[in-house]
Amino acid sequence: QLSDATVDLQASGKAVDLKQFDLASYRLEVARQNQTLATVAGSGTCDTAAGSADMQVAARVALAPLLQVLPQPDTSVASGTADLKARFIQKQQTQTVTGTLALADFTGQFGKNKLRSFGATADFDAVMTPQQVEVRKAAGKLTQGANAGGSFDLTATYDLVKKSAAVTARLVDINQNGVGAFLEPLLADKQLVSVAINAQATAQYDPQGASAVKGDLLVTNLVVKDPAGQFPASPLEAKLQVDASLQKQVANVRQFQMTLTPTARAANQVQLSGQVDLSRTNAIKGDLKLAADSLDLTSYYDLFMGGKQAAGPAPAATTSAPAAARADQEPAAMPLPLRNFTISASVRRCYLHEVEIADWQTLLKIDGGHVVLNPFKLTLNGAPVNTTLDLDLGVPGWKYDLSLSAQAVPLPPLVNSFQPERKGQIGGTATARGKLSGAGITFGMEETFLPWLKRGELEAVLEDYCPRFQGFYLY
């Protein structure tokens, strides 16, 4: 609904035989309560007989008043303008578009992202023929106030006949002024101080031949400020290198390597390699291997997870679930579109605060609805842990065979690492052995819990045994 709006259109031009048009000027303005929301102005010529045209346009949108008229959920804008200046030229069957798109002085919030005095500009130059679309230039810069935030550029071609494409892209010195508002929501309650992001990538796609993607991403000087003083302000870095190809619907991952800041305990380098056969969409085959000699995830865990509070209980349901959801009905068979698909992982050492994992070996095999995890074994702070799983999703209700063995796992490293506020309060070891096998996952929930629920006793029982229990909901 739009009220108290004014739309003003002014145009001047001439036409010859309704084939040649000369639009000397035009201007469209949309306002509300004497406040301009958007303007579009320009001029141009068009010759339909010759198949030529030359049009120019300049458009401006005032974001704050426009969002008052057209409100969006989880979005608020205090200031900012968006400007477009473009020129369209057509000569016979060739069209060219050039121009500039600019976002200036944007202050507002969408979701958890808060921007202040944010700006972005992009210059573009594209040409289209009956055979090809080419982006000859798409380059821009990011700013925050008067501070530079980095730059980017992209070129691309797309063959309309062969349906092939090629893309080259770069990020140059993207820093906290350019991406701070987008990264800080990921950092819990910490503040981004500095970061430098550089990346380059090339990709080629040919449905009749070979396709490939190659690139690298480098993040350096990542420094955050922790108001609680628990996270060190030392710089972190991360590097990602990718080299993969696709030919005859077979993807070959030659290199997928991530390198994190090395520590005294670990080199912090992990590699993924393998092949995936996509020639049959309902029977994808693959063999992927993940390997690492030593990883120390402490700093990155604290960076993204440290300080996050446990979520409170979900709001109580206000409507009843459908009767079908409450029935004791086994889930239907769920065959997966994977055939003879294997994923293996081998990590010699992995650290997270006081938790030390050694000789981690994992092999996952998927064949249709049959999923086998064997082995899944590691040493947790010197204690052997071994798990196996044989799961058949291809039958209604599913069949499963699960075993677990953990011998004398020390508790202090786990408590000190994940509940540091209770450090030194818990000692001892935990030993667990179990085996669960059967078919079907639905059992008499109502018969098991309903008597306690009616008496109001179950929640009190759970609170006694689980101090962090905050309630549950039965649908």
C-alpha positions in Angstrom: 0.0 0.0 0.0 1.4 3.4 -1.0 -0.2 6.7 0.0 0.6 10.4 -0.5 2.8 9.6 -3.5 3.6 11.8 -6.4 4.8 10.4 -9.8 6.1 13.0 -12.2 7.1 12.1 -15.8 8.6 14.6 -18.3 9.8 13.6 -21.8 10.7 15.4 -25.0 11.5 13.9 -28.4 10.5 13.3 -31.9 9.9 10.5 -34.3 10.3 10.2 -38.1 8.0 7.7 -39.9 7.8 5.9 -36.6 11.1 4.3 -37.4 13.6 6.9 -36.2 13.2 8.1 -32.7 15.1 10.9 -31.0 14.4 11.1 -27.3 16.0 14.4 -26.3 15.4 13.9 -22.6 13.2 12.1 -20.1 12.9 12.2 -16.4 10.7 10.1 -14.0 10.5 11.0 -10.3 8.7 9.2 -7.6 8.2 11.0 -4.3 6.2 10.7 -1.1 5.3 13.5 1.3 7.7 15.8 -0.7 10.6 13.4 -0.2 12.1 11.9 -3.3 12.3 8.1 -3.4 13.7 7.5 -6.8 14.6 9.3 -10.1 15.4 8.0 -13.5 16.6 10.3 -16.3 18.3 10.1 -19.6 18.2 10.5 -23.4 18.7 8.4 -26.5 18.1 7.6 -30.2 16.8 4.5 -31.9 16.6 3.5 -35.6 14.4 0.4 -35.9 15.1 0.1 -39.7 18.9 0.1 -39.2 18.7 -2.0 -36.0 20.7 0.6 -34.1 20.2 2.4 -30.8 22.1 4.6 -28.3 20.4 5.1 -24.9 21.7 6.7 -21.7 20.2 6.4 -18.3 21.0 7.8 -14.8 19.0 6.5 -11.9 19.2 7.3 -8.1 17.4 5.6 -5.3 17.2 7.1 -1.7 17.3 3.9 0.4 16.1 5.1 3.7 12.8 6.7 2.6 12.2 3.8 0.1 12.5 1.2 2.9 9.9 3.2 4.8 7.5 2.7 1.9 8.6 -0.8 1.2 9.7 -2.3 4.5 11.7 -5.6 4.5 11.9 -8.0 7.4 15.1 -7.7 9.6 16.2 -4.7 7.6 16.6 -1.0 8.6 18.3 1.8 6.8 19.3 5.1 8.3 21.0 6.6 5.2 22.4 5.7 1.8 21.9 6.1 -1.9 22.2 3.8 -4.9 23.2 5.3 -8.3 23.3 3.8 -11.7 24.8 5.4 -14.8 24.7 3.3 -17.9 24.9 3.5 -21.7 23.4 1.0 -24.1 24.5 0.9 -27.7 23.2 -1.4 -30.4 24.7 -1.7 -33.8 23.0 -4.4 -35.9 23.3 -7.6 -33.8 25.8 -6.4 -31.4 24.8 -4.8 -28.0 27.2 -3.1 -25.6 26.4 -1.9 -22.1 28.8 0.2 -20.1 28.4 2.1 -16.9 28.9 2.5 -13.2 26.9 1.3 -10.1 27.5 3.0 -6.8 26.3 2.6 -3.2 27.2 5.6 -1.1 27.0 6.4 2.6 25.0 3.3 3.5 24.2 3.0 7.2 21.8 0.4 8.3 21.3 -3.2 9.3 20.0 -6.4 7.7 19.9 -9.5 9.9 22.9 -9.4 12.2 25.0 -7.3 9.8 25.5 -3.7 10.8 27.0 -1.3 8.3 28.1 2.3 8.9 29.1 4.7 6.1 29.6 1.8 3.8 30.3 2.4 0.1 30.8 0.3 -3.0 31.4 1.2 -6.6 31.6 -1.0 -9.7 32.4 -0.2 -13.3 31.1 -2.6 -15.9 31.5 -3.2 -19.7 29.7 -6.0 -21.4 29.1 -6.9 -25.1 26.7 -9.4 -26.6 26.6 -10.9 -30.1 24.5 -13.8 -31.4 27.5 -16.1 -30.7 28.9 -14.8 -27.4 28.3 -12.8 -24.2 31.5 -11.1 -22.9 32.0 -9.3 -19.6 35.1 -7.3 -20.6 35.2 -5.5 -17.2 33.5 -5.7 -13.9 35.7 -4.0 -11.3 35.0 -2.1 -8.2 36.1 -0.9 -4.8 34.7 -1.0 -1.2 35.0 1.8 1.3 33.9 2.7 4.8 33.7 6.4 5.1 37.1 7.7 3.8 38.8 4.4 4.4 39.6 2.0 1.6 38.2 -1.5 1.9 39.8 -3.3 -1.0 38.9 -3.9 -4.6 37.7 -6.7 -6.9 37.5 -7.4 -10.6 36.0 -10.0 -12.9 36.0 -10.9 -16.6 34.0 -13.6 -18.2 32.8 -15.0 -21.6 29.9 -17.3 -22.4 29.6 -19.0 -25.8 25.9 -19.1 -26.7 26.4 -21.8 -29.3 28.8 -24.2 -27.5 27.3 -23.3 -24.1 30.9 -23.0 -22.7 32.1 -20.4 -20.3 35.3 -18.9 -18.8 35.6 -16.7 -15.7 38.6 -15.0 -14.1 38.1 -13.2 -10.7 40.3 -11.4 -8.2 40.0 -10.0 -4.7 42.7 -7.5 -3.8 43.4 -6.3 -0.3 39.9 -6.7 1.0 40.2 -5.5 4.6 38.1 -4.9 7.8 36.6 -1.7 6.2 35.2 -3.7 3.4 34.0 -6.9 5.1 34.0 -6.2 8.8 30.2 -5.9 9.0 29.8 -9.3 7.3 32.5 -11.1 9.4 31.7 -9.8 12.9 28.4 -11.7 13.3 30.5 -14.9 13.0 32.9 -13.9 15.8 30.5 -14.3 18.7 31.0 -11.3 21.0 34.4 -10.3 19.5 35.3 -7.3 17.4 37.3 -7.5 14.2 40.4 -5.3 14.3 42.1 -6.1 11.1 42.1 -8.6 8.2 43.5 -8.8 4.7 41.9 -11.0 2.0 43.5 -11.7 -1.4 42.2 -14.3 -3.9 42.3 -15.2 -7.5 40.5 -17.9 -9.4 40.0 -19.1 -13.0 37.3 -21.4 -14.2 36.5 -23.0 -17.6 33.3 -24.9 -18.4 32.8 -26.9 -21.6 29.9 -29.4 -21.6 31.5 -31.2 -24.6 35.0 -31.2 -23.3 37.1 -30.6 -20.2 36.2 -28.1 -17.5 38.5 -26.9 -14.7 38.7 -24.6 -11.7 41.9 -23.3 -10.1 42.4 -20.7 -7.5 43.8 -19.7 -4.2 42.5 -17.7 -1.2 44.8 -16.1 1.4 43.6 -14.5 4.6 46.3 -12.8 6.7 46.5 -10.4 9.6 43.3 -11.6 11.1 43.2 -9.9 14.5 40.1 -9.7 16.8 39.5 -7.9 20.1 38.0 -9.9 22.9 36.3 -7.8 25.5 36.6 -10.6 28.0 40.4 -10.8 27.4 40.3 -14.6 26.9 41.3 -14.6 23.2 44.8 -13.5 22.3 45.2 -10.6 19.8 47.9 -12.4 17.9 47.3 -12.4 14.1 45.9 -15.6 12.4 46.0 -16.6 8.8 44.4 -19.2 6.5 45.3 -20.3 2.9 43.2 -22.3 0.5 44.4 -23.8 -2.7 42.1 -25.5 -5.2 42.8 -27.4 -8.4 40.1 -29.5 -9.9 38.8 -30.6 -13.2 35.7 -32.1 -14.8 35.8 -34.3 -17.9 33.1 -36.7 -19.2 31.2 -36.0 -16.0 34.1 -37.2 -13.8 35.4 -34.7 -11.3 39.0 -35.0 -10.3 40.1 -33.1 -7.2 43.9 -32.9 -7.7 44.4 -30.4 -4.9 42.2 -29.0 -2.1 44.6 -27.9 0.5 43.9 -25.7 3.5 46.7 -24.3 5.6 46.1 -22.5 9.0 48.6 -20.7 11.2 51.1 -23.2 12.4 51.6 -23.6 16.2 54.2 -25.3 18.3 52.0 -28.4 18.3 50.9 -28.7 14.7 51.7 -27.8 11.1 48.0 -27.1 10.5 47.7 -28.4 7.0 44.9 -30.6 5.7 44.5 -32.0 2.2 41.5 -33.4 0.3 41.8 -35.4 -3.0 39.9 -37.9 -5.0 37.4 -38.4 -7.8 33.6 -38.2 -8.2 31.8 -39.8 -11.1 28.7 -37.7 -11.9 27.8 -39.5 -15.2 24.7 -41.1 -13.5 22.7 -38.8 -11.3 21.1 -41.6 -9.4 24.3 -43.6 -9.0 27.1 -41.2 -8.2 30.4 -42.9 -7.5 33.3 -41.4 -5.7 36.5 -41.9 -3.7 37.6 -39.0 -1.5 40.5 -38.9 0.9 41.2 -36.4 3.7 44.7 -36.4 5.3 46.5 -34.3 7.8 49.6 -34.9 9.8 48.9 -32.5 12.7 46.1 -29.9 13.4 45.7 -27.4 16.2 42.2 -26.0 16.1 42.3 -24.1 19.4 42.6 -20.5 18.1 40.0 -21.0 15.4 37.6 -22.7 17.8 37.9 -19.8 20.2 37.6 -17.3 17.4 34.2 -18.6 16.1 32.8 -20.6 19.0 34.3 -19.2 22.2 31.9 -17.1 24.3 28.8 -18.3 22.5 26.0 -18.9 25.0 23.9 -22.0 24.9 20.6 -21.4 23.2 17.6 -21.1 25.4 14.6 -23.4 25.2 12.5 -23.2 22.0 9.1 -21.6 22.4 6.3 -23.9 23.1 4.2 -25.1 20.2 1.0 -23.2 19.8 -0.7 -25.6 17.4 -1.0 -29.3 17.4 1.0 -31.4 14.9 -0.8 -33.3 12.2 -2.1 -36.6 13.2 0.2 -38.4 10.8 3.2 -36.9 12.6 2.0 -38.3 15.9 1.3 -41.8 14.6 3.7 -44.7 15.4 4.7 -45.0 11.8 8.1 -46.1 10.6 10.0 -43.8 8.2 9.9 -44.8 4.6 12.9 -46.3 2.8 15.5 -43.6 1.9 17.9 -44.8 -0.8 20.7 -42.4 -1.5 21.9 -41.4 -5.0 25.4 -42.7 -4.1 26.8 -46.0 -5.3 30.2 -47.4 -4.2 31.0 -44.0 -2.7 33.9 -44.0 -0.1 35.2 -41.2 2.1 38.3 -41.8 4.2 40.1 -39.6 6.7 43.5 -40.0 8.4 44.7 -37.5 11.0 47.8 -38.3 12.9 47.4 -35.6 15.6 44.6 -33.1 16.4 44.5 -30.7 19.3 41.8 -28.4 20.8 42.9 -26.8 24.0 43.6 -29.8 26.3 41.9 -32.4 24.1 44.4 -34.5 22.1 43.3 -36.9 19.4 45.9 -39.3 17.9 45.8 -41.8 15.0 42.3 -40.9 13.8 41.2 -43.3 11.1 37.8 -43.2 9.5 36.3 -45.0 6.5 32.7 -44.3 5.3 31.2 -46.4 2.6 27.8 -45.5 1.0 26.1 -47.8 -1.5 22.5 -46.8 -2.2 20.8 -46.9 1.2 23.6 -49.0 2.8 25.9 -46.9 5.0 28.9 -48.5 6.7 31.2 -46.6 9.0 34.2 -48.9 9.8 36.6 -48.1 11.2 36.1 -45.0 13.2 38.9 -45.2 15.7 41.1 -42.8 17.5 43.0 -42.3 20.7 41.5 -39.6 22.9 44.0 -38.3 25.4 45.6 -41.7 25.5 42.4 -43.6 25.7 41.2 -45.9 22.8 37.9 -45.0 21.2 36.3 -47.2 18.5 32.9 -46.9 16.8 31.3 -48.9 14.0 28.0 -48.3 12.2 26.1 -50.5 9.7 22.9 -48.7 8.6 20.5 -49.7 5.9 18.2 -46.9 4.9 16.8 -48.8 2.0 14.1 -50.5 4.0 11.2 -49.0 5.8 12.0 -48.2 9.4 15.7 -48.7 8.6 18.0 -51.4 10.0 21.0 -50.6 12.1 23.9 -52.1 14.0 25.9 -49.7 16.1 28.8 -50.4 18.5 30.8 -48.1 20.7 33.9 -48.7 22.9 35.7 -46.1 24.9 38.2 -47.2 27.6 39.2 -45.0 30.5 38.7 -41.6 28.8 40.1 -38.8 31.0 37.4 -36.3 31.9 39.5 -33.3 33.0 40.7 -32.4 29.4 37.1 -32.5 28.1 35.7 -30.4 30.9 38.6 -27.9 30.9 38.3 -27.4 27.1 34.6 -27.1 26.6 33.5 -25.9 30.1 36.4 -23.7 31.2 34.4 -22.2 34.0 34.4 -25.6 35.7 38.1 -26.2 35.2 39.6 -28.2 38.0 36.2 -29.2 39.5 35.9 -32.6 37.8 38.3 -35.5 37.7 38.3 -39.2 36.8 37.8 -41.3 33.7 34.8 -42.5 31.7 34.5 -46.0 30.2 31.7 -46.9 27.8 30.8 -50.0 25.9 27.6 -50.5 24.0 25.9 -52.2 21.1 22.6 -51.4 19.5 21.1 -53.4 16.7 17.6 -53.8 15.3 15.1 -52.6 12.8 12.7 -49.6 13.1 13.2 -46.4 15.1 9.6 -45.8 16.3 8.7 -47.0 19.8 6.0 -46.3 22.3 6.9 -42.7 23.3 3.4 -42.1 24.7 3.4 -45.3 26.7 6.9 -44.5 28.1 6.7 -40.8 29.0 3.0 -40.0 29.1 2.4 -41.2 32.6 5.2 -39.1 33.9 4.1 -36.1 31.9 0.6 -36.3 33.4 2.0 -36.3 36.9 4.5 -33.6 36.0 7.4 -35.6 37.2 9.6 -36.2 34.2 11.0 -32.7 33.9 12.0 -32.7 37.6 13.7 -36.1 37.1 15.7 -34.8 34.1 16.7 -31.6 35.9 18.1 -33.7 38.8 20.3 -35.7 36.4 21.0 -33.0 33.8 21.8 -29.6 35.5 21.8 -27.9 32.0 18.4 -29.3 31.1 16.0 -26.5 30.2 12.9 -28.2 29.2 11.6 -30.4 26.3 8.6 -30.4 24.0 6.5 -33.4 22.9 4.7 -33.2 19.6 
